[in-house]
Amino acid sequence: MPSMLITGAAGFIGSSLTTALLSSNLDLTLTVTDISAPPTSSPRVTSIACNLTDASSVQSLFSTRYDTMYLLHGIMSSGSEANLPLSTQVNIDSFRLILQTLIIDHPGTKVIFPSSLAVYGPCSDTDEVVCETSCPLPQSSYGTQKLVIESLINDYSRRGLIDGRIARLPTVIVRPGAPTAAASSFASGIVREPLRGIKSSLPVSEHLEMWVCSPQMVVANLISLREVPSEKFAGMGSRVCCLPGQVVTVGQILNELEAVGGRGARNLVVKETDQAVERIVKSWPARFDIQRAGFLGLQPDVPLREVVESFARSLKE
């Protein structure tokens, strides 16, 4: 019976991934963990509260061998910029602790690590297309921390110590729930809040381009990435894959909001420039070559209108 671990499982992607994995394999058992035990109603899920920066807690968690691990925990982009000591502890130290435990006690474990387009720096040309081999030059602590862990996973995979897969995620929209400490949180907020009749602030220009993807497709591709034979990564030079997404402007997101929710919904979006947020988000590229993702069998995203419509339907369920 296959067994998997998901860290950061209380978050939206973590909980969605849990549900999708359970549905895709009726023999699967899952262990899910976060700083507080994630809620669960399935007898096939063991939920644990765990501080992954604590060595004894990590050692206890890995007293069991897992076939696959999804390492989703972390401090997000704005939160990392605001608190460097905490984000270093969580986004670097906890991952090093986990990886060191794995290579000693459970070598060969499959590790899926969601990284970020924040590992790149700003493009010299607005039409520049980046890919997995483009030179990373992160302009935020969050992007730097992601790149550090990417490097470790690549090296440990090269040595055969783990079977790593690194997914550079687009900005995920539309996330439900409360706003997060991500610099890109507004991209979900300008849809989520107005469709619920609540005002939302827009900290960036409507002309800003972003690389985005629906949560459903991100989850589906994270599952697909696990199923890729390790031999397929041979000759690529790294275990990195840029997940499929689509280029949109903030204005296009607002247009789809209006198309689905009406002019009243769009009027609930209030421009409140935040230079710190805009600086971070503008440092991320918006155009990606996703040939590698296609080669690995990952799927393209659905049109932006469908993304907004899907979220609107979820509010009525």
PAZA-875696 format. One record per residue (C-alpha): x, y, z; residue in three letters; residue number from 1. Coordinates in steps of 0.2 Angstrom, whole numbers, plus 5000, padded with zeros to 4 digits. Example, Ala and Ser with C-alpha at 12.3 -4.5 7.8 and 13.67 -1.06 7.14 Angstrom:
BEGIN
<node xx="5062" yy="4978" zz="5039" residu="ALA" num="1"/>
<node xx="5068" yy="4995" zz="5036" residu="SER" num="2"/>
***
This chain:
BEGIN
<node xx="5000" yy="5000" zz="5000" residu="MET" num="1"/>
<node xx="5008" yy="5016" zz="4994" residu="PRO" num="2"/>
<node xx="5011" yy="5029" zz="5008" residu="SER" num="3"/>
<node xx="5014" yy="5048" zz="5005" residu="MET" num="4"/>
<node xx="5018" yy="5063" zz="5016" residu="LEU" num="5"/>
<node xx="5012" yy="5081" zz="5013" residu="ILE" num="6"/>
<node xx="5020" yy="5095" zz="5023" residu="THR" num="7"/>
<node xx="5011" yy="5112" zz="5024" residu="GLY" num="8"/>
<node xx="4995" yy="5102" zz="5021" residu="ALA" num="9"/>
<node xx="4984" yy="5114" zz="5030" residu="ALA" num="10"/>
<node xx="4986" yy="5127" zz="5016" residu="GLY" num="11"/>
<node xx="4974" yy="5128" zz="5001" residu="PHE" num="12"/>
<node xx="4986" yy="5118" zz="4989" residu="ILE" num="13"/>
<node xx="4990" yy="5106" zz="5002" residu="GLY" num="14"/>
<node xx="4972" yy="5102" zz="5006" residu="SER" num="15"/>
<node xx="4967" yy="5101" zz="4988" residu="SER" num="16"/>
<node xx="4982" yy="5090" zz="4984" residu="LEU" num="17"/>
<node xx="4976" yy="5078" zz="4999" residu="THR" num="18"/>
<node xx="4959" yy="5077" zz="4992" residu="THR" num="19"/>
<node xx="4965" yy="5074" zz="4974" residu="ALA" num="20"/>
<node xx="4977" yy="5060" zz="4979" residu="LEU" num="21"/>
<node xx="4965" yy="5051" zz="4989" residu="LEU" num="22"/>
<node xx="4953" yy="5051" zz="4975" residu="SER" num="23"/>
<node xx="4966" yy="5045" zz="4962" residu="SER" num="24"/>
<node xx="4972" yy="5030" zz="4972" residu="ASN" num="25"/>
<node xx="4960" yy="5020" zz="4984" residu="LEU" num="26"/>
<node xx="4975" yy="5011" zz="4991" residu="ASP" num="27"/>
<node xx="4984" yy="5026" zz="4996" residu="LEU" num="28"/>
<node xx="4988" yy="5031" zz="5014" residu="THR" num="29"/>
<node xx="4993" yy="5049" zz="5018" residu="LEU" num="30"/>
<node xx="5002" yy="5058" zz="5032" residu="THR" num="31"/>
<node xx="4998" yy="5076" zz="5032" residu="VAL" num="32"/>
<node xx="5007" yy="5089" zz="5043" residu="THR" num="33"/>
<node xx="5007" yy="5107" zz="5047" residu="ASP" num="34"/>
<node xx="5011" yy="5118" zz="5062" residu="ILE" num="35"/>
<node xx="4994" yy="5114" zz="5068" residu="SER" num="36"/>
<node xx="4986" yy="5097" zz="5063" residu="ALA" num="37"/>
<node xx="4977" yy="5099" zz="5047" residu="PRO" num="38"/>
<node xx="4959" yy="5094" zz="5048" residu="PRO" num="39"/>
<node xx="4954" yy="5077" zz="5040" residu="THR" num="40"/>
<node xx="4939" yy="5066" zz="5039" residu="SER" num="41"/>
<node xx="4947" yy="5051" zz="5030" residu="SER" num="42"/>
<node xx="4953" yy="5035" zz="5039" residu="PRO" num="43"/>
<node xx="4967" yy="5034" zz="5026" residu="ARG" num="44"/>
<node xx="4974" yy="5051" zz="5032" residu="VAL" num="45"/>
<node xx="4985" yy="5053" zz="5048" residu="THR" num="46"/>
<node xx="4986" yy="5071" zz="5053" residu="SER" num="47"/>
<node xx="5000" yy="5077" zz="5063" residu="ILE" num="48"/>
<node xx="5005" yy="5094" zz="5071" residu="ALA" num="49"/>
<node xx="5024" yy="5096" zz="5068" residu="CYS" num="50"/>
<node xx="5037" yy="5110" zz="5069" residu="ASN" num="51"/>
<node xx="5049" yy="5105" zz="5055" residu="LEU" num="52"/>
<node xx="5062" yy="5117" zz="5061" residu="THR" num="53"/>
<node xx="5064" yy="5105" zz="5076" residu="ASP" num="54"/>
<node xx="5076" yy="5091" zz="5074" residu="ALA" num="55"/>
<node xx="5068" yy="5079" zz="5086" residu="SER" num="56"/>
<node xx="5051" yy="5082" zz="5078" residu="SER" num="57"/>
<node xx="5058" yy="5079" zz="5060" residu="VAL" num="58"/>
<node xx="5066" yy="5063" zz="5067" residu="GLN" num="59"/>
<node xx="5050" yy="5057" zz="5074" residu="SER" num="60"/>
<node xx="5040" yy="5061" zz="5058" residu="LEU" num="61"/>
<node xx="5052" yy="5051" zz="5048" residu="PHE" num="62"/>
<node xx="5052" yy="5036" zz="5058" residu="SER" num="63"/>
<node xx="5041" yy="5030" zz="5045" residu="THR" num="64"/>
<node xx="5046" yy="5028" zz="5027" residu="ARG" num="65"/>
<node xx="5036" yy="5037" zz="5014" residu="TYR" num="66"/>
<node xx="5036" yy="5032" zz="4995" residu="ASP" num="67"/>
<node xx="5033" yy="5050" zz="4990" residu="THR" num="68"/>
<node xx="5034" yy="5067" zz="4999" residu="MET" num="69"/>
<node xx="5027" yy="5084" zz="4994" residu="TYR" num="70"/>
<node xx="5036" yy="5098" zz="5003" residu="LEU" num="71"/>
<node xx="5023" yy="5112" zz="5003" residu="LEU" num="72"/>
<node xx="5027" yy="5121" zz="5019" residu="HIS" num="73"/>
<node xx="5035" yy="5138" zz="5020" residu="GLY" num="74"/>
<node xx="5034" yy="5156" zz="5023" residu="ILE" num="75"/>
<node xx="5028" yy="5165" zz="5008" residu="MET" num="76"/>
<node xx="5035" yy="5180" zz="4998" residu="SER" num="77"/>
<node xx="5030" yy="5196" zz="5007" residu="SER" num="78"/>
<node xx="5032" yy="5186" zz="5024" residu="GLY" num="79"/>
<node xx="5049" yy="5181" zz="5019" residu="SER" num="80"/>
<node xx="5054" yy="5199" zz="5015" residu="GLU" num="81"/>
<node xx="5047" yy="5205" zz="5031" residu="ALA" num="82"/>
<node xx="5055" yy="5193" zz="5042" residu="ASN" num="83"/>
<node xx="5072" yy="5186" zz="5036" residu="LEU" num="84"/>
<node xx="5077" yy="5176" zz="5051" residu="PRO" num="85"/>
<node xx="5060" yy="5167" zz="5052" residu="LEU" num="86"/>
<node xx="5059" yy="5163" zz="5033" residu="SER" num="87"/>
<node xx="5077" yy="5157" zz="5033" residu="THR" num="88"/>
<node xx="5073" yy="5145" zz="5047" residu="GLN" num="89"/>
<node xx="5058" yy="5139" zz="5039" residu="VAL" num="90"/>
<node xx="5062" yy="5140" zz="5020" residu="ASN" num="91"/>
<node xx="5080" yy="5134" zz="5021" residu="ILE" num="92"/>
<node xx="5084" yy="5126" zz="5038" residu="ASP" num="93"/>
<node xx="5069" yy="5115" zz="5039" residu="SER" num="94"/>
<node xx="5071" yy="5108" zz="5022" residu="PHE" num="95"/>
<node xx="5090" yy="5105" zz="5025" residu="ARG" num="96"/>
<node xx="5085" yy="5095" zz="5040" residu="LEU" num="97"/>
<node xx="5072" yy="5085" zz="5031" residu="ILE" num="98"/>
<node xx="5083" yy="5081" zz="5016" residu="LEU" num="99"/>
<node xx="5098" yy="5076" zz="5028" residu="GLN" num="100"/>
<node xx="5086" yy="5065" zz="5037" residu="THR" num="101"/>
<node xx="5080" yy="5057" zz="5021" residu="LEU" num="102"/>
<node xx="5097" yy="5053" zz="5014" residu="ILE" num="103"/>
<node xx="5103" yy="5045" zz="5030" residu="ILE" num="104"/>
<node xx="5087" yy="5035" zz="5035" residu="ASP" num="105"/>
<node xx="5077" yy="5034" zz="5018" residu="HIS" num="106"/>
<node xx="5088" yy="5036" zz="5003" residu="PRO" num="107"/>
<node xx="5079" yy="5035" zz="4986" residu="GLY" num="108"/>
<node xx="5063" yy="5044" zz="4992" residu="THR" num="109"/>
<node xx="5054" yy="5053" zz="4979" residu="LYS" num="110"/>
<node xx="5053" yy="5072" zz="4984" residu="VAL" num="111"/>
<node xx="5042" yy="5084" zz="4975" residu="ILE" num="112"/>
<node xx="5046" yy="5102" zz="4979" residu="PHE" num="113"/>
<node xx="5035" yy="5117" zz="4973" residu="PRO" num="114"/>
<node xx="5047" yy="5131" zz="4969" residu="SER" num="115"/>
<node xx="5043" yy="5148" zz="4962" residu="SER" num="116"/>
<node xx="5045" yy="5159" zz="4947" residu="LEU" num="117"/>
<node xx="5052" yy="5171" zz="4960" residu="ALA" num="118"/>
<node xx="5069" yy="5162" zz="4958" residu="VAL" num="119"/>
<node xx="5071" yy="5172" zz="4942" residu="TYR" num="120"/>
<node xx="5076" yy="5191" zz="4941" residu="GLY" num="121"/>
<node xx="5067" yy="5204" zz="4930" residu="PRO" num="122"/>
<node xx="5068" yy="5201" zz="4912" residu="CYS" num="123"/>
<node xx="5078" yy="5214" zz="4901" residu="SER" num="124"/>
<node xx="5065" yy="5214" zz="4888" residu="ASP" num="125"/>
<node xx="5046" yy="5213" zz="4892" residu="THR" num="126"/>
<node xx="5044" yy="5199" zz="4878" residu="ASP" num="127"/>
<node xx="5059" yy="5189" zz="4885" residu="GLU" num="128"/>
<node xx="5054" yy="5170" zz="4887" residu="VAL" num="129"/>
<node xx="5062" yy="5161" zz="4901" residu="VAL" num="130"/>
<node xx="5064" yy="5142" zz="4904" residu="CYS" num="131"/>
<node xx="5072" yy="5130" zz="4916" residu="GLU" num="132"/>
<node xx="5090" yy="5134" zz="4910" residu="THR" num="133"/>
<node xx="5088" yy="5153" zz="4911" residu="SER" num="134"/>
<node xx="5099" yy="5161" zz="4923" residu="CYS" num="135"/>
<node xx="5091" yy="5163" zz="4940" residu="PRO" num="136"/>
<node xx="5094" yy="5180" zz="4949" residu="LEU" num="137"/>
<node xx="5081" yy="5181" zz="4963" residu="PRO" num="138"/>
<node xx="5076" yy="5199" zz="4969" residu="GLN" num="139"/>
<node xx="5068" yy="5193" zz="4985" residu="SER" num="140"/>
<node xx="5073" yy="5183" zz="5000" residu="SER" num="141"/>
<node xx="5059" yy="5171" zz="4995" residu="TYR" num="142"/>
<node xx="5066" yy="5168" zz="4978" residu="GLY" num="143"/>
<node xx="5083" yy="5166" zz="4985" residu="THR" num="144"/>
<node xx="5077" yy="5153" zz="4998" residu="GLN" num="145"/>
<node xx="5068" yy="5143" zz="4985" residu="LYS" num="146"/>
<node xx="5084" yy="5143" zz="4974" residu="LEU" num="147"/>
<node xx="5094" yy="5136" zz="4988" residu="VAL" num="148"/>
<node xx="5083" yy="5121" zz="4991" residu="ILE" num="149"/>
<node xx="5082" yy="5118" zz="4972" residu="GLU" num="150"/>
<node xx="5101" yy="5117" zz="4972" residu="SER" num="151"/>
<node xx="5101" yy="5105" zz="4986" residu="LEU" num="152"/>
<node xx="5087" yy="5094" zz="4978" residu="ILE" num="153"/>
<node xx="5096" yy="5094" zz="4961" residu="ASN" num="154"/>
<node xx="5113" yy="5089" zz="4969" residu="ASP" num="155"/>
<node xx="5105" yy="5075" zz="4980" residu="TYR" num="156"/>
<node xx="5096" yy="5068" zz="4965" residu="SER" num="157"/>
<node xx="5112" yy="5069" zz="4954" residu="ARG" num="158"/>
<node xx="5120" yy="5058" zz="4968" residu="ARG" num="159"/>
<node xx="5106" yy="5046" zz="4968" residu="GLY" num="160"/>
<node xx="5102" yy="5050" zz="4986" residu="LEU" num="161"/>
<node xx="5084" yy="5056" zz="4983" residu="ILE" num="162"/>
<node xx="5073" yy="5056" zz="4967" residu="ASP" num="163"/>
<node xx="5068" yy="5074" zz="4967" residu="GLY" num="164"/>
<node xx="5056" yy="5084" zz="4956" residu="ARG" num="165"/>
<node xx="5056" yy="5103" zz="4957" residu="ILE" num="166"/>
<node xx="5040" yy="5112" zz="4950" residu="ALA" num="167"/>
<node xx="5042" yy="5131" zz="4947" residu="ARG" num="168"/>
<node xx="5024" yy="5136" zz="4950" residu="LEU" num="169"/>
<node xx="5015" yy="5151" zz="4942" residu="PRO" num="170"/>
<node xx="5005" yy="5163" zz="4953" residu="THR" num="171"/>
<node xx="4990" yy="5152" zz="4958" residu="VAL" num="172"/>
<node xx="4973" yy="5160" zz="4955" residu="ILE" num="173"/>
<node xx="4960" yy="5160" zz="4962" residu="VAL" num="174"/>
<node xx="4964" yy="5155" zz="4980" residu="ARG" num="175"/>
<node xx="4949" yy="5154" zz="4992" residu="PRO" num="176"/>
<node xx="4950" yy="5159" zz="5010" residu="GLY" num="177"/>
<node xx="4959" yy="5173" zz="5018" residu="ALA" num="178"/>
<node xx="4973" yy="5183" zz="5010" residu="PRO" num="179"/>
<node xx="4990" yy="5176" zz="5012" residu="THR" num="180"/>
<node xx="5008" yy="5184" zz="5015" residu="ALA" num="181"/>
<node xx="5012" yy="5181" zz="4997" residu="ALA" num="182"/>
<node xx="5016" yy="5197" zz="4986" residu="ALA" num="183"/>
<node xx="5005" yy="5190" zz="4973" residu="SER" num="184"/>
<node xx="4990" yy="5188" zz="4985" residu="SER" num="185"/>
<node xx="4981" yy="5202" zz="4977" residu="PHE" num="186"/>
<node xx="4979" yy="5192" zz="4961" residu="ALA" num="187"/>
<node xx="4967" yy="5181" zz="4969" residu="SER" num="188"/>
<node xx="4960" yy="5194" zz="4981" residu="GLY" num="189"/>
<node xx="4954" yy="5205" zz="4966" residu="ILE" num="190"/>
<node xx="4943" yy="5191" zz="4961" residu="VAL" num="191"/>
<node xx="4939" yy="5182" zz="4977" residu="ARG" num="192"/>
<node xx="4933" yy="5197" zz="4987" residu="GLU" num="193"/>
<node xx="4922" yy="5206" zz="4974" residu="PRO" num="194"/>
<node xx="4913" yy="5190" zz="4970" residu="LEU" num="195"/>
<node xx="4908" yy="5190" zz="4988" residu="ARG" num="196"/>
<node xx="4903" yy="5208" zz="4989" residu="GLY" num="197"/>
<node xx="4919" yy="5214" zz="4998" residu="ILE" num="198"/>
<node xx="4931" yy="5228" zz="4993" residu="LYS" num="199"/>
<node xx="4948" yy="5223" zz="4987" residu="SER" num="200"/>
<node xx="4964" yy="5233" zz="4985" residu="SER" num="201"/>
<node xx="4975" yy="5233" zz="4970" residu="LEU" num="202"/>
<node xx="4993" yy="5237" zz="4974" residu="PRO" num="203"/>
<node xx="5000" yy="5236" zz="4956" residu="VAL" num="204"/>
<node xx="4997" yy="5243" zz="4939" residu="SER" num="205"/>
<node xx="4983" yy="5235" zz="4928" residu="GLU" num="206"/>
<node xx="4996" yy="5234" zz="4914" residu="HIS" num="207"/>
<node xx="5007" yy="5222" zz="4924" residu="LEU" num="208"/>
<node xx="5009" yy="5205" zz="4916" residu="GLU" num="209"/>
<node xx="5009" yy="5189" zz="4926" residu="MET" num="210"/>
<node xx="5011" yy="5171" zz="4924" residu="TRP" num="211"/>
<node xx="4996" yy="5162" zz="4932" residu="VAL" num="212"/>
<node xx="4988" yy="5146" zz="4933" residu="CYS" num="213"/>
<node xx="4972" yy="5139" zz="4941" residu="SER" num="214"/>
<node xx="4974" yy="5129" zz="4957" residu="PRO" num="215"/>
<node xx="4965" yy="5114" zz="4949" residu="GLN" num="216"/>
<node xx="4978" yy="5112" zz="4936" residu="MET" num="217"/>
<node xx="4993" yy="5115" zz="4948" residu="VAL" num="218"/>
<node xx="4987" yy="5101" zz="4959" residu="VAL" num="219"/>
<node xx="4984" yy="5090" zz="4943" residu="ALA" num="220"/>
<node xx="5002" yy="5093" zz="4937" residu="ASN" num="221"/>
<node xx="5010" yy="5091" zz="4954" residu="LEU" num="222"/>
<node xx="5002" yy="5073" zz="4954" residu="ILE" num="223"/>
<node xx="5007" yy="5070" zz="4936" residu="SER" num="224"/>
<node xx="5025" yy="5076" zz="4941" residu="LEU" num="225"/>
<node xx="5026" yy="5062" zz="4954" residu="ARG" num="226"/>
<node xx="5022" yy="5049" zz="4941" residu="GLU" num="227"/>
<node xx="5035" yy="5054" zz="4928" residu="VAL" num="228"/>
<node xx="5049" yy="5040" zz="4927" residu="PRO" num="229"/>
<node xx="5065" yy="5046" zz="4934" residu="SER" num="230"/>
<node xx="5074" yy="5041" zz="4918" residu="GLU" num="231"/>
<node xx="5064" yy="5055" zz="4909" residu="LYS" num="232"/>
<node xx="5075" yy="5068" zz="4918" residu="PHE" num="233"/>
<node xx="5091" yy="5060" zz="4911" residu="ALA" num="234"/>
<node xx="5101" yy="5073" zz="4900" residu="GLY" num="235"/>
<node xx="5090" yy="5088" zz="4906" residu="MET" num="236"/>
<node xx="5104" yy="5094" zz="4918" residu="GLY" num="237"/>
<node xx="5092" yy="5097" zz="4932" residu="SER" num="238"/>
<node xx="5076" yy="5091" zz="4940" residu="ARG" num="239"/>
<node xx="5067" yy="5108" zz="4937" residu="VAL" num="240"/>
<node xx="5051" yy="5109" zz="4928" residu="CYS" num="241"/>
<node xx="5042" yy="5126" zz="4925" residu="CYS" num="242"/>
<node xx="5023" yy="5122" zz="4927" residu="LEU" num="243"/>
<node xx="5012" yy="5127" zz="4913" residu="PRO" num="244"/>
<node xx="5002" yy="5143" zz="4915" residu="GLY" num="245"/>
<node xx="4996" yy="5158" zz="4905" residu="GLN" num="246"/>
<node xx="5001" yy="5176" zz="4902" residu="VAL" num="247"/>
<node xx="4988" yy="5189" zz="4908" residu="VAL" num="248"/>
<node xx="4988" yy="5207" zz="4913" residu="THR" num="249"/>
<node xx="4980" yy="5212" zz="4929" residu="VAL" num="250"/>
<node xx="4968" yy="5222" zz="4918" residu="GLY" num="251"/>
<node xx="4963" yy="5206" zz="4910" residu="GLN" num="252"/>
<node xx="4959" yy="5198" zz="4927" residu="ILE" num="253"/>
<node xx="4948" yy="5213" zz="4931" residu="LEU" num="254"/>
<node xx="4939" yy="5211" zz="4914" residu="ASN" num="255"/>
<node xx="4935" yy="5193" zz="4917" residu="GLU" num="256"/>
<node xx="4929" yy="5198" zz="4935" residu="LEU" num="257"/>
<node xx="4917" yy="5210" zz="4927" residu="GLU" num="258"/>
<node xx="4912" yy="5198" zz="4914" residu="ALA" num="259"/>
<node xx="4907" yy="5185" zz="4927" residu="VAL" num="260"/>
<node xx="4902" yy="5196" zz="4942" residu="GLY" num="261"/>
<node xx="4896" yy="5212" zz="4933" residu="GLY" num="262"/>
<node xx="4902" yy="5230" zz="4934" residu="ARG" num="263"/>
<node xx="4897" yy="5231" zz="4953" residu="GLY" num="264"/>
<node xx="4910" yy="5218" zz="4957" residu="ALA" num="265"/>
<node xx="4924" yy="5227" zz="4947" residu="ARG" num="266"/>
<node xx="4920" yy="5243" zz="4956" residu="ASN" num="267"/>
<node xx="4924" yy="5235" zz="4972" residu="LEU" num="268"/>
<node xx="4942" yy="5234" zz="4967" residu="VAL" num="269"/>
<node xx="4951" yy="5250" zz="4974" residu="VAL" num="270"/>
<node xx="4968" yy="5255" zz="4967" residu="LYS" num="271"/>
<node xx="4980" yy="5257" zz="4982" residu="GLU" num="272"/>
<node xx="4998" yy="5257" zz="4976" residu="THR" num="273"/>
<node xx="5010" yy="5247" zz="4986" residu="ASP" num="274"/>
<node xx="5028" yy="5250" zz="4980" residu="GLN" num="275"/>
<node xx="5035" yy="5235" zz="4990" residu="ALA" num="276"/>
<node xx="5023" yy="5223" zz="4982" residu="VAL" num="277"/>
<node xx="5024" yy="5230" zz="4965" residu="GLU" num="278"/>
<node xx="5043" yy="5229" zz="4966" residu="ARG" num="279"/>
<node xx="5043" yy="5211" zz="4970" residu="ILE" num="280"/>
<node xx="5030" yy="5205" zz="4957" residu="VAL" num="281"/>
<node xx="5038" yy="5216" zz="4943" residu="LYS" num="282"/>
<node xx="5054" yy="5206" zz="4946" residu="SER" num="283"/>
<node xx="5046" yy="5190" zz="4941" residu="TRP" num="284"/>
<node xx="5045" yy="5185" zz="4922" residu="PRO" num="285"/>
<node xx="5028" yy="5183" zz="4914" residu="ALA" num="286"/>
<node xx="5033" yy="5172" zz="4899" residu="ARG" num="287"/>
<node xx="5039" yy="5154" zz="4900" residu="PHE" num="288"/>
<node xx="5044" yy="5141" zz="4888" residu="ASP" num="289"/>
<node xx="5035" yy="5125" zz="4894" residu="ILE" num="290"/>
<node xx="5042" yy="5112" zz="4882" residu="GLN" num="291"/>
<node xx="5049" yy="5102" zz="4896" residu="ARG" num="292"/>
<node xx="5033" yy="5102" zz="4905" residu="ALA" num="293"/>
<node xx="5025" yy="5095" zz="4889" residu="GLY" num="294"/>
<node xx="5038" yy="5082" zz="4887" residu="PHE" num="295"/>
<node xx="5035" yy="5076" zz="4905" residu="LEU" num="296"/>
<node xx="5017" yy="5075" zz="4901" residu="GLY" num="297"/>
<node xx="5010" yy="5090" zz="4911" residu="LEU" num="298"/>
<node xx="4994" yy="5098" zz="4905" residu="GLN" num="299"/>
<node xx="4991" yy="5116" zz="4900" residu="PRO" num="300"/>
<node xx="4979" yy="5128" zz="4910" residu="ASP" num="301"/>
<node xx="4961" yy="5132" zz="4906" residu="VAL" num="302"/>
<node xx="4956" yy="5149" zz="4899" residu="PRO" num="303"/>
<node xx="4956" yy="5163" zz="4912" residu="LEU" num="304"/>
<node xx="4937" yy="5165" zz="4910" residu="ARG" num="305"/>
<node xx="4935" yy="5147" zz="4915" residu="GLU" num="306"/>
<node xx="4946" yy="5150" zz="4930" residu="VAL" num="307"/>
<node xx="4935" yy="5165" zz="4936" residu="VAL" num="308"/>
<node xx="4919" yy="5155" zz="4932" residu="GLU" num="309"/>
<node xx="4925" yy="5140" zz="4942" residu="SER" num="310"/>
<node xx="4928" yy="5150" zz="4957" residu="PHE" num="311"/>
<node xx="4911" yy="5159" zz="4956" residu="ALA" num="312"/>
<node xx="4902" yy="5142" zz="4955" residu="ARG" num="313"/>
<node xx="4912" yy="5137" zz="4971" residu="SER" num="314"/>
<node xx="4905" yy="5151" zz="4981" residu="LEU" num="315"/>
<node xx="4887" yy="5144" zz="4977" residu="LYS" num="316"/>
<node xx="4891" yy="5126" zz="4982" residu="GLU" num="317"/>
***
